[in-house]
Amino acid sequence: MSHTARTLLAIALVGLLGWTLALPNAVQAGQAKAEVRWFQWKTTEVGEKLMNEVKAAFEKDNPDVTLTLVDNPFLGFHDKVINLYQAQKLADVVMAQVDWPVEFAELGILEPLDAFIAKEPKPFMDNIFPTFHKKWRGKQYYLPIETGPVALFYNTEIFKKAGIAGPPKTWDEYVQIAKKVTNPGQKIFATTGTMSAEPPTNLTYDLYPLIYQAGGDVIDETTNKAVFNSPAGVKAVQWYVDLMNVHKVSVPGILSNGEKEKRANFAAGNIAMMFEGSFGIPIQRQMNPGLQFDVAPMPRETTTGTVVRGAVNCMTTQAHNKEAAWKFMRWLHGPVGIEMWAKGSGSFPSRKDVAEQAWFKEKKLFQVFVQQLLLPNAKSPNLGMPNAVQLNKALTVEIQNVLQGKKGAKQALDDAAAEWNKVLEQYQK
């Protein structure tokens, strides 16, 4: 190449470099645009319209990031996360039930969020309900997108026909009302007992709240040992079993009934009461728009108590761009994202500053859940429980043994606690 040709080439390269540097928002910005893949099950539940609105709103506020929605039905979602992680194909952000974060963290799937949270203004975390501040081994692995404290749903038409003025406030009142409304000949029952082992989340509705109400606890977070086999736990189990076997106020099929059957039965209008989370409101309205029901705090015994369920999001250790993944999580779990999600999905917002907004305060039924969250013993034990799926299944099997008369309540709870502690002793906080 001649000297003149080399000179012209050099000039051209310098010019090209200068043109590129002069256009940071065009070519360079396009090259640097990050992608965040969100693995979730909500597209099939809330619909593509809301999910696409969330995507568009996020990308408008964050033009340097593309949000890719990766949907998978809830059934099998837990195992799919683990399989994708093992194949090194997991998305950047994954949705999880409250039962899964500790297990996923122990498997190395989740990225701790503490360093990212530390850079945010104090109100960012202060406005997330305290239940969702629970850490594992001193680290925060998730942020809630919706919360679901369990409360008492009751069919107002059944109550009215039976001449019952209002919902039960105590265990004794619950039994009295349950016996009064149950009429097997007309296929009217007080409740749907749900003690199916699959999914093993059923007892978090049916049993855990009762243990808290009796003055007990599920797990001692200081010693990391099971404590549900206390006198309070035995009392709770026996009361539940008596409802099913002595008072016979439940729909048959207790050992096979789960959340799906419970919600379908209530929506059909032949069930008087059910323990359900706030997400049950939009579910019931969708299943039966004409259903007449109301919501009240859970009945109490020695004290109050409920389980707080919900959905959370977690950053994965396989995230390609963790800063971009945090941009998405910060936006979605901030006041703008949570307000949009709560309005679009009809769910209970996971932030106090959103729950305190006028539009939400106008939703009468949801205010009961706010009240329930503020009562003593509103807990989410699974957020601090390793192998929650395995442990809940083990306890469910033992409660099934009591329901079938194979064991007494004390023996079954002792056996379940022993199995739990074999698992828990492997995890030292």
C-alpha positions in Angstrom: 0.0 0.0 0.0 1.4 3.4 -1.0 2.1 6.2 1.5 -0.8 8.2 0.1 -3.2 5.3 0.4 -2.1 4.7 4.0 -2.6 8.3 4.9 -6.1 8.4 3.4 -7.0 5.2 5.3 -5.8 6.6 8.5 -7.8 9.8 8.0 -10.9 7.7 7.2 -10.5 5.6 10.4 -10.0 8.7 12.5 -13.1 10.2 10.9 -15.1 7.1 11.5 -14.0 7.0 15.2 -14.9 10.6 15.7 -18.3 10.1 14.2 -18.9 7.1 16.4 -17.9 9.0 19.6 -20.1 11.9 18.5 -23.2 9.7 18.5 -23.3 8.0 21.9 -27.1 7.8 21.9 -27.3 6.1 18.5 -24.9 3.4 17.5 -23.1 3.0 20.8 -26.3 3.0 22.8 -27.8 0.4 20.5 -24.7 -1.8 20.9 -24.8 -1.5 24.7 -28.5 -2.2 25.2 -28.9 -4.9 27.8 -31.5 -7.7 28.0 -33.2 -8.8 31.2 -35.1 -12.1 31.0 -37.8 -12.5 33.6 -38.9 -16.1 34.2 -42.4 -16.1 35.7 -45.8 -17.8 35.7 -48.0 -14.7 35.7 -48.5 -14.3 32.0 -50.9 -17.3 32.0 -52.6 -15.9 35.1 -53.0 -12.2 34.7 -52.9 -12.2 30.9 -50.6 -10.9 28.2 -52.1 -7.4 28.2 -50.9 -6.5 31.7 -47.5 -8.1 31.2 -46.9 -6.2 27.9 -48.0 -3.0 29.7 -45.4 -3.7 32.4 -42.7 -4.4 29.8 -43.5 -1.2 27.8 -43.6 1.0 31.0 -40.3 -0.4 32.2 -38.5 0.0 28.9 -39.9 3.6 28.5 -38.3 4.5 31.9 -35.2 2.4 31.1 -34.5 2.7 27.4 -31.1 1.0 27.7 -32.7 -2.3 28.8 -34.9 -4.7 26.9 -37.3 -6.8 29.1 -38.0 -10.3 27.8 -40.9 -12.1 29.3 -40.4 -15.9 29.7 -43.6 -17.6 30.9 -44.0 -21.0 32.3 -47.2 -22.4 34.0 -47.0 -22.6 37.7 -47.3 -26.4 37.7 -43.8 -27.6 37.6 -42.2 -24.1 37.8 -40.2 -24.9 40.9 -38.5 -27.9 39.3 -38.0 -26.0 36.0 -36.0 -23.3 37.8 -33.6 -26.0 39.2 -33.3 -27.8 35.9 -32.5 -24.6 34.0 -29.9 -23.6 36.6 -28.2 -27.0 36.3 -28.2 -26.6 32.5 -26.8 -23.0 33.0 -29.7 -21.6 31.0 -31.6 -19.8 33.9 -33.1 -16.4 33.3 -31.8 -13.2 35.0 -34.7 -12.7 37.3 -37.0 -15.5 38.5 -40.3 -15.4 40.3 -40.7 -17.6 43.3 -43.3 -18.6 46.0 -42.3 -17.7 49.5 -41.5 -21.4 50.0 -38.6 -21.5 47.6 -36.0 -18.7 48.2 -34.0 -20.4 51.0 -33.8 -23.6 49.0 -32.8 -21.8 45.9 -30.2 -19.8 47.8 -28.7 -22.9 49.3 -28.4 -24.4 45.8 -26.4 -21.4 44.6 -29.2 -20.2 42.3 -29.8 -16.8 43.9 -27.7 -13.6 44.0 -27.8 -11.7 47.3 -29.4 -8.3 46.9 -27.9 -6.5 49.9 -25.3 -4.6 47.9 -27.9 -3.3 45.5 -30.4 -2.4 48.2 -27.7 -0.5 50.1 -27.4 2.0 47.2 -31.2 2.7 47.3 -32.9 5.5 49.3 -34.0 4.3 52.7 -37.8 4.4 51.9 -37.3 1.8 49.2 -37.1 -1.0 51.7 -38.8 0.7 54.6 -42.1 0.6 52.6 -41.9 -3.1 51.9 -43.9 -4.9 54.6 -41.7 -6.2 57.5 -42.6 -9.8 56.8 -40.6 -9.7 53.6 -37.4 -8.4 55.3 -36.6 -11.9 56.6 -33.1 -12.8 55.6 -31.3 -16.1 55.2 -27.8 -16.4 56.6 -27.9 -12.6 57.0 -28.6 -11.9 53.3 -31.7 -10.7 51.4 -32.5 -12.8 48.4 -35.9 -11.6 47.2 -38.3 -8.7 46.8 -42.1 -9.2 47.0 -44.3 -8.4 44.1 -47.6 -9.2 45.8 -48.4 -10.2 49.4 -51.2 -12.5 50.5 -52.0 -12.6 54.2 -54.5 -15.3 54.9 -57.9 -14.2 56.1 -61.5 -15.6 56.4 -63.7 -15.6 53.3 -67.4 -16.2 54.0 -70.4 -16.6 51.8 -72.9 -13.9 52.9 -75.9 -15.6 51.3 -75.3 -18.8 53.2 -74.9 -16.8 56.4 -78.0 -14.8 55.8 -80.1 -17.9 55.1 -78.9 -19.5 58.3 -79.7 -16.4 60.3 -76.0 -15.7 61.2 -75.3 -12.1 61.8 -71.6 -12.1 61.0 -68.3 -14.0 60.8 -66.9 -16.0 63.7 -64.3 -14.2 65.8 -63.2 -17.2 67.9 -62.6 -20.9 67.4 -65.7 -21.7 69.4 -67.8 -19.4 67.3 -66.4 -21.0 64.1 -67.4 -24.5 65.3 -70.9 -23.3 66.2 -71.4 -21.6 62.8 -69.8 -24.5 60.9 -72.2 -27.0 62.4 -75.2 -24.7 61.8 -74.6 -24.1 58.1 -73.5 -27.7 57.1 -76.2 -29.6 55.3 -74.8 -32.6 53.3 -78.2 -33.3 51.8 -78.2 -29.9 50.1 -74.4 -30.2 49.5 -73.8 -27.2 51.7 -70.6 -27.4 53.8 -68.9 -25.1 56.2 -65.5 -25.5 54.5 -63.2 -27.5 52.2 -60.6 -29.3 54.2 -57.4 -29.2 52.2 -54.7 -31.6 53.2 -53.4 -32.9 49.9 -49.7 -33.4 49.9 -49.4 -31.9 46.4 -48.8 -29.1 46.4 -47.5 -29.1 50.0 -48.6 -25.5 50.6 -52.1 -26.5 51.7 -51.2 -26.7 55.4 -49.9 -23.2 55.3 -53.6 -22.1 54.9 -55.3 -24.8 57.0 -52.9 -25.5 59.9 -50.1 -22.9 60.4 -52.5 -20.1 61.2 -54.1 -22.3 63.8 -50.8 -23.0 65.5 -50.1 -19.3 65.8 -53.6 -18.6 67.1 -53.1 -21.3 69.8 -50.0 -19.5 70.9 -47.4 -21.7 69.2 -44.9 -21.4 66.4 -43.8 -23.5 63.5 -40.0 -23.1 63.6 -37.6 -21.4 66.1 -35.5 -19.2 64.0 -32.9 -18.8 66.7 -32.2 -22.5 67.1 -33.4 -23.4 63.6 -35.5 -26.3 64.9 -39.1 -27.3 64.5 -41.3 -26.3 67.5 -44.8 -27.1 66.1 -45.0 -30.2 68.3 -45.7 -28.0 71.4 -49.0 -28.2 73.4 -50.2 -25.3 71.2 -49.4 -27.3 68.0 -51.2 -30.4 69.3 -54.2 -28.3 70.3 -54.3 -26.8 66.8 -54.1 -30.1 65.0 -56.7 -31.7 67.2 -59.1 -28.9 66.7 -58.7 -29.2 62.9 -59.0 -33.0 62.9 -62.2 -32.7 65.0 -63.7 -30.3 62.5 -63.2 -32.9 59.8 -63.9 -36.2 61.6 -66.1 -35.3 64.5 -68.2 -32.3 63.4 -67.9 -33.4 59.7 -68.3 -29.9 58.4 -66.0 -30.3 55.4 -66.5 -31.4 51.8 -65.5 -35.1 51.5 -62.0 -35.8 50.0 -59.9 -33.9 52.6 -56.7 -35.9 51.7 -57.0 -35.1 48.0 -58.4 -31.6 48.2 -56.1 -28.7 47.5 -56.2 -25.0 46.8 -57.8 -25.6 43.4 -60.7 -27.6 44.8 -61.1 -25.2 47.7 -61.4 -22.2 45.4 -63.7 -24.0 43.0 -66.0 -25.1 45.8 -66.3 -21.7 47.3 -66.9 -20.1 43.8 -69.7 -22.6 43.3 -71.5 -21.0 46.2 -71.9 -24.1 48.4 -69.1 -23.5 50.9 -69.7 -21.1 53.8 -66.1 -20.3 54.8 -62.5 -20.7 53.6 -59.0 -19.5 54.7 -57.6 -17.7 51.7 -55.1 -15.1 50.8 -55.9 -11.6 49.4 -55.2 -13.0 45.8 -58.4 -15.0 46.3 -60.5 -11.8 45.7 -59.7 -11.5 42.0 -59.8 -15.3 41.6 -63.3 -15.5 43.0 -64.5 -12.6 41.0 -63.2 -14.2 37.9 -64.6 -17.6 38.6 -68.1 -16.3 39.7 -68.7 -12.6 39.3 -72.1 -12.9 41.0 -70.8 -14.6 44.2 -71.8 -12.8 47.3 -69.0 -13.0 49.8 -67.1 -10.9 52.4 -63.8 -11.1 54.2 -63.0 -10.9 57.9 -59.9 -11.4 60.1 -59.1 -15.0 61.0 -60.8 -16.3 64.1 -58.6 -16.3 67.2 -58.0 -18.7 70.1 -55.4 -17.7 72.7 -54.2 -15.0 70.3 -54.4 -13.9 66.7 -52.3 -15.3 63.9 -52.0 -15.9 60.2 -49.6 -16.9 57.4 -48.4 -14.3 54.9 -48.0 -15.9 51.5 -47.2 -14.1 48.2 -45.0 -14.0 45.2 -41.4 -12.7 45.1 -38.7 -12.1 42.5 -35.1 -13.0 42.8 -31.9 -12.2 40.8 -30.1 -15.3 39.7 -26.4 -16.0 39.9 -26.5 -16.7 36.1 -27.8 -13.2 35.3 -25.8 -11.9 32.3 -26.0 -8.3 33.4 -26.7 -8.0 37.2 -26.8 -4.2 37.1 -29.5 -4.3 34.4 -31.4 -7.0 36.3 -31.4 -4.8 39.4 -32.7 -1.9 37.3 -35.7 -4.1 36.5 -36.2 -5.3 40.1 -35.8 -1.8 41.5 -38.4 -0.5 39.1 -40.9 -3.3 39.4 -40.7 -3.4 43.2 -40.7 0.3 43.6 -43.8 2.4 44.0 -44.4 2.9 40.3 -44.1 -0.8 39.4 -46.0 -2.1 42.4 -48.9 0.4 41.9 -49.1 -0.7 38.2 -49.0 -4.4 39.1 -51.6 -4.1 41.9 -54.0 -2.1 39.8 -53.6 -4.4 36.8 -53.6 -7.8 38.6 -56.1 -6.9 41.4 -53.5 -8.1 43.9 -52.6 -6.8 47.3 -49.6 -4.4 46.9 -46.4 -5.4 48.7 -45.5 -1.8 49.5 -47.0 0.3 52.3 -46.8 3.5 50.3 -48.9 1.9 47.6 -51.4 0.3 50.0 -51.9 3.7 51.6 -52.9 5.4 48.4 -56.6 6.5 48.0 -57.5 4.2 45.2 -56.5 1.2 47.2 -58.2 2.3 50.4 -61.4 2.4 48.5 -61.2 -1.4 48.0 -63.2 -2.4 51.1 -62.4 -6.1 51.0 -58.7 -5.6 50.9 -58.6 -3.4 54.0 -59.2 -6.6 56.1 -55.9 -7.9 54.9 -54.2 -4.7 55.9 -55.7 -5.2 59.3 -54.7 -8.8 59.4 -51.1 -7.9 58.6 -50.9 -5.5 61.5 -52.3 -8.0 64.1 -49.9 -10.1 66.2 -48.4 -13.2 64.7 -48.7 -12.4 61.0 -45.8 -14.6 59.8 -44.2 -16.2 56.8 -42.2 -19.1 58.2 -41.2 -20.5 54.8 -39.2 -17.4 54.0 -36.7 -18.6 56.6 -37.0 -22.3 56.1 -34.6 -24.4 54.1 -36.1 -27.2 52.0 -39.6 -25.8 52.7 -41.3 -27.9 50.0 -39.8 -31.1 51.5 -40.6 -30.1 55.1 -44.1 -29.1 54.4 -44.8 -32.4 52.6 -43.4 -34.3 55.5 -45.7 -32.5 58.0 -48.7 -32.9 55.6 -48.2 -36.7 55.5 -48.2 -36.8 59.3 -51.4 -34.7 59.5 -52.9 -37.1 57.1 -52.0 -39.9 59.5 -54.0 -38.2 62.2 -57.0 -37.6 60.0 -57.0 -41.3 59.1 -56.7 -42.4 62.8 -53.2 -43.9 62.3 -51.6 -41.7 64.9 -52.5 -39.3 67.6 -51.8 -35.6 67.1 -48.9 -35.6 69.6 -47.2 -38.6 68.1 -47.6 -37.4 64.5 -46.2 -33.9 65.3 -43.2 -35.4 67.2 -42.4 -37.7 64.3 -42.7 -34.8 61.8 -40.5 -32.6 64.1 -37.9 -35.3 64.2 -37.8 -35.5 60.4 -37.7 -31.7 60.1 -34.8 -31.5 62.5 -32.7 -34.0 60.6 -33.0 -31.7 57.6 -32.6 -28.4 59.5 -29.5 -29.5 61.4 -27.7 -29.5 58.1 -28.2 -25.8 57.8 -26.4 -23.6 60.4 -27.2 -19.9 60.0 
